[in-house]
Amino acid sequence: MILTEFAKFLQQHNDELITHKTTPLELMHKWLIAIINKNPKNNVEKIVHKEIMYAQNEMGDYVIVGKSTSGRKLVKALINFAKSYENYNNAKWLEMAERNFHSKN
């Protein structure tokens, strides 16, 4: 349920990802901040509020951690999904680049 919502958020920003203007991990950060900084309205937002803690210092460095064992698993799953999504986009980009290269030769 949470990964599905995160996947939808990534898909909404797919153009930025394909053009390398951002990364899935950066978007994960933005997505979590958006959820944490508002009152939770649905189950996904309630779970994120309950399970994930976010802290940022004056320099802009931040840390995202799970508040419990299940929260740590959730953070790990989100990070793994973001990395997987990035690998998928990179593979698509490479495939398109190879196609373009071979079509020119």
VMD Tcl script that builds the backbone (N, CA, C; Angstrom):
set m [mol new atoms 315]
animate dup $m
set s [atomselect $m all]
$s set {name element resname resid chain x y z} {
  {N N MET 1 A 0.824 -1.179 0.000}
  {CA C MET 1 A 0.000 0.000 0.000}
  {C C MET 1 A 0.880 1.259 0.000}
  {N N ILE 2 A 1.874 1.310 0.861}
  {CA C ILE 2 A 2.749 2.480 0.943}
  {C C ILE 2 A 3.667 2.529 -0.276}
  {N N LEU 3 A 4.219 1.389 -0.658}
  {CA C LEU 3 A 5.076 1.363 -1.848}
  {C C LEU 3 A 4.292 1.729 -3.100}
  {N N THR 4 A 3.024 1.357 -3.145}
  {CA C THR 4 A 2.172 1.717 -4.281}
  {C C THR 4 A 2.018 3.221 -4.384}
  {N N GLU 5 A 1.787 3.871 -3.266}
  {CA C GLU 5 A 1.648 5.329 -3.263}
  {C C GLU 5 A 2.964 6.010 -3.634}
  {N N PHE 6 A 4.060 5.472 -3.137}
  {CA C PHE 6 A 5.369 6.012 -3.480}
  {C C PHE 6 A 5.646 5.819 -4.976}
  {N N ALA 7 A 5.277 4.659 -5.515}
  {CA C ALA 7 A 5.461 4.388 -6.941}
  {C C ALA 7 A 4.662 5.377 -7.789}
  {N N LYS 8 A 3.455 5.682 -7.370}
  {CA C LYS 8 A 2.635 6.665 -8.092}
  {C C LYS 8 A 3.323 8.025 -8.086}
  {N N PHE 9 A 3.898 8.398 -6.943}
  {CA C PHE 9 A 4.610 9.672 -6.837}
  {C C PHE 9 A 5.808 9.693 -7.783}
  {N N LEU 10 A 6.549 8.596 -7.844}
  {CA C LEU 10 A 7.691 8.518 -8.750}
  {C C LEU 10 A 7.242 8.624 -10.205}
  {N N GLN 11 A 6.155 7.951 -10.534}
  {CA C GLN 11 A 5.652 7.996 -11.905}
  {C C GLN 11 A 5.225 9.406 -12.298}
  {N N GLN 12 A 4.713 10.169 -11.352}
  {CA C GLN 12 A 4.325 11.551 -11.630}
  {C C GLN 12 A 5.544 12.409 -11.968}
  {N N HIS 13 A 6.706 11.995 -11.519}
  {CA C HIS 13 A 7.946 12.744 -11.744}
  {C C HIS 13 A 8.888 12.009 -12.696}
  {N N ASN 14 A 8.350 11.126 -13.509}
  {CA C ASN 14 A 9.172 10.286 -14.374}
  {C C ASN 14 A 10.002 11.094 -15.367}
  {N N ASP 15 A 9.444 12.189 -15.885}
  {CA C ASP 15 A 10.207 13.014 -16.835}
  {C C ASP 15 A 11.470 13.567 -16.184}
  {N N GLU 16 A 11.361 14.005 -14.941}
  {CA C GLU 16 A 12.516 14.522 -14.209}
  {C C GLU 16 A 13.541 13.421 -13.960}
  {N N LEU 17 A 13.035 12.209 -13.726}
  {CA C LEU 17 A 13.932 11.084 -13.471}
  {C C LEU 17 A 14.678 10.679 -14.736}
  {N N ILE 18 A 13.962 10.606 -15.844}
  {CA C ILE 18 A 14.579 10.179 -17.100}
  {C C ILE 18 A 15.628 11.180 -17.561}
  {N N THR 19 A 15.387 12.463 -17.339}
  {CA C THR 19 A 16.342 13.490 -17.746}
  {C C THR 19 A 17.397 13.742 -16.678}
  {N N HIS 20 A 17.381 12.964 -15.630}
  {CA C HIS 20 A 18.362 13.022 -14.540}
  {C C HIS 20 A 18.376 14.362 -13.813}
  {N N LYS 21 A 17.225 15.025 -13.749}
  {CA C LYS 21 A 17.115 16.264 -12.975}
  {C C LYS 21 A 16.978 15.958 -11.493}
  {N N THR 22 A 16.567 14.748 -11.178}
  {CA C THR 22 A 16.440 14.302 -9.792}
  {C C THR 22 A 16.640 12.794 -9.753}
  {N N THR 23 A 16.650 12.245 -8.563}
  {CA C THR 23 A 16.790 10.799 -8.398}
  {C C THR 23 A 15.611 10.284 -7.574}
  {N N PRO 24 A 15.342 9.002 -7.650}
  {CA C PRO 24 A 14.273 8.446 -6.828}
  {C C PRO 24 A 14.508 8.649 -5.324}
  {N N LEU 25 A 15.764 8.609 -4.891}
  {CA C LEU 25 A 16.040 8.833 -3.467}
  {C C LEU 25 A 15.733 10.274 -3.058}
  {N N GLU 26 A 16.037 11.233 -3.940}
  {CA C GLU 26 A 15.687 12.626 -3.649}
  {C C GLU 26 A 14.169 12.796 -3.606}
  {N N LEU 27 A 13.487 12.122 -4.521}
  {CA C LEU 27 A 12.029 12.199 -4.526}
  {C C LEU 27 A 11.427 11.508 -3.305}
  {N N MET 28 A 12.063 10.434 -2.843}
  {CA C MET 28 A 11.589 9.776 -1.626}
  {C C MET 28 A 11.632 10.761 -0.459}
  {N N HIS 29 A 12.719 11.494 -0.378}
  {CA C HIS 29 A 12.872 12.504 0.660}
  {C C HIS 29 A 11.741 13.531 0.559}
  {N N LYS 30 A 11.493 14.059 -0.636}
  {CA C LYS 30 A 10.437 15.057 -0.829}
  {C C LYS 30 A 9.061 14.483 -0.502}
  {N N TRP 31 A 8.827 13.241 -0.905}
  {CA C TRP 31 A 7.543 12.595 -0.653}
  {C C TRP 31 A 7.309 12.421 0.837}
  {N N LEU 32 A 8.328 11.930 1.539}
  {CA C LEU 32 A 8.195 11.735 2.982}
  {C C LEU 32 A 8.003 13.066 3.711}
  {N N ILE 33 A 8.733 14.088 3.325}
  {CA C ILE 33 A 8.598 15.406 3.946}
  {C C ILE 33 A 7.183 15.937 3.755}
  {N N ALA 34 A 6.660 15.798 2.548}
  {CA C ALA 34 A 5.305 16.273 2.265}
  {C C ALA 34 A 4.286 15.575 3.163}
  {N N ILE 35 A 4.482 14.287 3.377}
  {CA C ILE 35 A 3.546 13.541 4.222}
  {C C ILE 35 A 3.739 13.901 5.696}
  {N N ILE 36 A 4.978 13.955 6.135}
  {CA C ILE 36 A 5.260 14.197 7.557}
  {C C ILE 36 A 4.851 15.607 7.978}
  {N N ASN 37 A 4.938 16.565 7.068}
  {CA C ASN 37 A 4.635 17.957 7.417}
  {C C ASN 37 A 3.162 18.330 7.318}
  {N N LYS 38 A 2.299 17.359 7.182}
  {CA C LYS 38 A 0.869 17.664 7.167}
  {C C LYS 38 A 0.137 16.678 8.072}
  {N N ASN 39 A -1.067 17.019 8.410}
  {CA C ASN 39 A -1.881 16.127 9.232}
  {C C ASN 39 A -2.272 14.913 8.395}
  {N N PRO 40 A -2.066 13.717 8.927}
  {CA C PRO 40 A -2.383 12.509 8.154}
  {C C PRO 40 A -3.890 12.376 7.918}
  {N N LYS 41 A -4.232 12.074 6.662}
  {CA C LYS 41 A -5.645 11.953 6.298}
  {C C LYS 41 A -6.049 10.548 5.878}
  {N N ASN 42 A -5.085 9.759 5.431}
  {CA C ASN 42 A -5.413 8.396 5.005}
  {C C ASN 42 A -4.466 7.422 5.700}
  {N N ASN 43 A -4.680 6.144 5.454}
  {CA C ASN 43 A -3.884 5.114 6.141}
  {C C ASN 43 A -2.401 5.199 5.825}
  {N N VAL 44 A -2.045 5.498 4.583}
  {CA C VAL 44 A -0.637 5.610 4.208}
  {C C VAL 44 A 0.023 6.708 5.025}
  {N N GLU 45 A -0.610 7.868 5.078}
  {CA C GLU 45 A -0.050 8.995 5.822}
  {C C GLU 45 A 0.013 8.695 7.317}
  {N N LYS 46 A -0.979 8.015 7.839}
  {CA C LYS 46 A -0.982 7.665 9.261}
  {C C LYS 46 A 0.161 6.706 9.587}
  {N N ILE 47 A 0.393 5.743 8.718}
  {CA C ILE 47 A 1.471 4.777 8.947}
  {C C ILE 47 A 2.822 5.474 8.870}
  {N N VAL 48 A 3.001 6.336 7.876}
  {CA C VAL 48 A 4.272 7.065 7.748}
  {C C VAL 48 A 4.511 7.897 9.002}
  {N N HIS 49 A 3.490 8.587 9.479}
  {CA C HIS 49 A 3.622 9.398 10.693}
  {C C HIS 49 A 4.000 8.536 11.894}
  {N N LYS 50 A 3.395 7.369 11.980}
  {CA C LYS 50 A 3.625 6.503 13.137}
  {C C LYS 50 A 4.986 5.803 13.080}
  {N N GLU 51 A 5.427 5.449 11.889}
  {CA C GLU 51 A 6.582 4.570 11.755}
  {C C GLU 51 A 7.890 5.253 11.362}
  {N N ILE 52 A 7.827 6.466 10.797}
  {CA C ILE 52 A 9.042 7.085 10.261}
  {C C ILE 52 A 9.303 8.425 10.932}
  {N N MET 53 A 10.572 8.627 11.287}
  {CA C MET 53 A 10.991 9.900 11.868}
  {C C MET 53 A 11.960 10.572 10.894}
  {N N TYR 54 A 11.814 11.873 10.778}
  {CA C TYR 54 A 12.645 12.678 9.893}
  {C C TYR 54 A 13.266 13.795 10.710}
  {N N ALA 55 A 14.554 14.013 10.529}
  {CA C ALA 55 A 15.231 15.123 11.218}
  {C C ALA 55 A 16.181 15.791 10.234}
  {N N GLN 56 A 16.274 17.122 10.322}
  {CA C GLN 56 A 17.150 17.881 9.439}
  {C C GLN 56 A 17.891 18.931 10.256}
  {N N ASN 57 A 19.171 19.133 9.937}
  {CA C ASN 57 A 19.942 20.160 10.643}
  {C C ASN 57 A 19.959 21.463 9.838}
  {N N GLU 58 A 20.637 22.463 10.371}
  {CA C GLU 58 A 20.679 23.782 9.735}
  {C C GLU 58 A 21.385 23.747 8.379}
  {N N MET 59 A 22.251 22.784 8.189}
  {CA C MET 59 A 23.025 22.667 6.945}
  {C C MET 59 A 22.209 22.005 5.829}
  {N N GLY 60 A 21.037 21.494 6.163}
  {CA C GLY 60 A 20.201 20.826 5.174}
  {C C GLY 60 A 20.401 19.327 5.119}
  {N N ASP 61 A 21.322 18.809 5.953}
  {CA C ASP 61 A 21.502 17.363 6.030}
  {C C ASP 61 A 20.303 16.768 6.765}
  {N N TYR 62 A 19.904 15.594 6.344}
  {CA C TYR 62 A 18.730 14.990 6.972}
  {C C TYR 62 A 18.951 13.504 7.203}
  {N N VAL 63 A 18.135 12.980 8.080}
  {CA C VAL 63 A 18.146 11.550 8.361}
  {C C VAL 63 A 16.695 11.082 8.433}
  {N N ILE 64 A 16.471 9.924 7.865}
  {CA C ILE 64 A 15.157 9.292 7.895}
  {C C ILE 64 A 15.352 7.933 8.556}
  {N N VAL 65 A 14.661 7.709 9.653}
  {CA C VAL 65 A 14.807 6.440 10.372}
  {C C VAL 65 A 13.434 5.903 10.763}
  {N N GLY 66 A 13.404 4.617 10.962}
  {CA C GLY 66 A 12.195 3.982 11.454}
  {C C GLY 66 A 12.122 4.097 12.963}
  {N N LYS 67 A 10.932 4.345 13.475}
  {CA C LYS 67 A 10.737 4.478 14.914}
  {C C LYS 67 A 10.655 3.124 15.607}
  {N N SER 68 A 10.453 2.074 14.851}
  {CA C SER 68 A 10.317 0.731 15.397}
  {C C SER 68 A 10.896 -0.253 14.392}
  {N N THR 69 A 10.846 -1.513 14.712}
  {CA C THR 69 A 11.342 -2.535 13.785}
  {C C THR 69 A 10.578 -2.476 12.468}
  {N N SER 70 A 9.269 -2.357 12.550}
  {CA C SER 70 A 8.484 -2.286 11.306}
  {C C SER 70 A 8.769 -0.985 10.554}
  {N N GLY 71 A 9.027 0.089 11.272}
  {CA C GLY 71 A 9.390 1.355 10.639}
  {C C GLY 71 A 10.719 1.257 9.924}
  {N N ARG 72 A 11.683 0.572 10.528}
  {CA C ARG 72 A 12.987 0.387 9.884}
  {C C ARG 72 A 12.840 -0.464 8.619}
  {N N LYS 73 A 11.984 -1.476 8.680}
  {CA C LYS 73 A 11.729 -2.299 7.492}
  {C C LYS 73 A 11.066 -1.469 6.397}
  {N N LEU 74 A 10.171 -0.585 6.793}
  {CA C LEU 74 A 9.496 0.280 5.827}
  {C C LEU 74 A 10.492 1.228 5.162}
  {N N VAL 75 A 11.359 1.856 5.942}
  {CA C VAL 75 A 12.368 2.752 5.381}
  {C C VAL 75 A 13.278 1.979 4.427}
  {N N LYS 76 A 13.696 0.797 4.837}
  {CA C LYS 76 A 14.555 -0.028 3.986}
  {C C LYS 76 A 13.839 -0.402 2.689}
  {N N ALA 77 A 12.562 -0.737 2.781}
  {CA C ALA 77 A 11.790 -1.095 1.595}
  {C C ALA 77 A 11.651 0.101 0.650}
  {N N LEU 78 A 11.425 1.282 1.204}
  {CA C LEU 78 A 11.319 2.490 0.375}
  {C C LEU 78 A 12.646 2.784 -0.325}
  {N N ILE 79 A 13.743 2.660 0.404}
  {CA C ILE 79 A 15.062 2.895 -0.187}
  {C C ILE 79 A 15.348 1.866 -1.280}
  {N N ASN 80 A 15.074 0.606 -1.002}
  {CA C ASN 80 A 15.305 -0.446 -1.999}
  {C C ASN 80 A 14.444 -0.226 -3.236}
  {N N PHE 81 A 13.197 0.187 -3.031}
  {CA C PHE 81 A 12.309 0.442 -4.162}
  {C C PHE 81 A 12.834 1.615 -4.987}
  {N N ALA 82 A 13.282 2.679 -4.317}
  {CA C ALA 82 A 13.821 3.843 -5.022}
  {C C ALA 82 A 15.043 3.451 -5.849}
  {N N LYS 83 A 15.924 2.658 -5.271}
  {CA C LYS 83 A 17.116 2.212 -6.000}
  {C C LYS 83 A 16.738 1.321 -7.181}
  {N N SER 84 A 15.773 0.452 -6.979}
  {CA C SER 84 A 15.303 -0.426 -8.039}
  {C C SER 84 A 14.693 0.384 -9.181}
  {N N TYR 85 A 13.916 1.400 -8.827}
  {CA C TYR 85 A 13.298 2.266 -9.827}
  {C C TYR 85 A 14.375 2.998 -10.625}
  {N N GLU 86 A 15.416 3.446 -9.942}
  {CA C GLU 86 A 16.515 4.127 -10.620}
  {C C GLU 86 A 17.233 3.177 -11.569}
  {N N ASN 87 A 17.480 1.958 -11.129}
  {CA C ASN 87 A 18.133 0.967 -11.993}
  {C C ASN 87 A 17.288 0.675 -13.223}
  {N N TYR 88 A 15.971 0.583 -13.027}
  {CA C TYR 88 A 15.057 0.337 -14.134}
  {C C TYR 88 A 15.125 1.485 -15.142}
  {N N ASN 89 A 15.071 2.729 -14.662}
  {CA C ASN 89 A 15.137 3.885 -15.554}
  {C C ASN 89 A 16.481 3.953 -16.278}
  {N N ASN 90 A 17.555 3.632 -15.578}
  {CA C ASN 90 A 18.873 3.626 -16.218}
  {C C ASN 90 A 18.958 2.562 -17.302}
  {N N ALA 91 A 18.370 1.410 -17.057}
  {CA C ALA 91 A 18.361 0.343 -18.060}
  {C C ALA 91 A 17.545 0.765 -19.283}
  {N N LYS 92 A 16.411 1.445 -19.044}
  {CA C LYS 92 A 15.606 1.944 -20.161}
  {C C LYS 92 A 16.386 2.974 -20.966}
  {N N TRP 93 A 17.061 3.876 -20.280}
  {CA C TRP 93 A 17.845 4.904 -20.952}
  {C C TRP 93 A 18.949 4.270 -21.784}
  {N N LEU 94 A 19.645 3.289 -21.219}
  {CA C LEU 94 A 20.724 2.610 -21.927}
  {C C LEU 94 A 20.189 1.885 -23.157}
  {N N GLU 95 A 19.047 1.247 -23.012}
  {CA C GLU 95 A 18.439 0.546 -24.143}
  {C C GLU 95 A 18.103 1.526 -25.272}
  {N N MET 96 A 17.536 2.677 -24.915}
  {CA C MET 96 A 17.212 3.694 -25.920}
  {C C MET 96 A 18.476 4.237 -26.568}
  {N N ALA 97 A 19.519 4.467 -25.781}
  {CA C ALA 97 A 20.776 4.978 -26.318}
  {C C ALA 97 A 21.404 3.973 -27.276}
  {N N GLU 98 A 21.361 2.694 -26.926}
  {CA C GLU 98 A 21.916 1.653 -27.801}
  {C C GLU 98 A 21.125 1.571 -29.101}
  {N N ARG 99 A 19.792 1.685 -28.993}
  {CA C ARG 99 A 18.956 1.659 -30.184}
  {C C ARG 99 A 19.296 2.819 -31.111}
  {N N ASN 100 A 19.443 4.000 -30.533}
  {CA C ASN 100 A 19.796 5.180 -31.331}
  {C C ASN 100 A 21.169 5.035 -31.970}
  {N N PHE 101 A 22.116 4.471 -31.225}
  {CA C PHE 101 A 23.466 4.270 -31.735}
  {C C PHE 101 A 23.457 3.304 -32.916}
  {N N HIS 102 A 22.728 2.187 -32.762}
  {CA C HIS 102 A 22.686 1.177 -33.822}
  {C C HIS 102 A 21.889 1.660 -35.041}
  {N N SER 103 A 20.923 2.499 -34.834}
  {CA C SER 103 A 20.139 2.996 -35.970}
  {C C SER 103 A 20.930 4.006 -36.796}
  {N N LYS 104 A 21.924 4.647 -36.176}
  {CA C LYS 104 A 22.758 5.620 -36.897}
  {C C LYS 104 A 23.865 4.929 -37.676}
  {N N ASN 105 A 24.184 3.713 -37.284}
  {CA C ASN 105 A 25.274 2.974 -37.964}
  {C C ASN 105 A 24.773 2.069 -39.034}
}
mol reanalyze $m
mol bondsrecalc $m
mol representation Tube
mol addrep $m
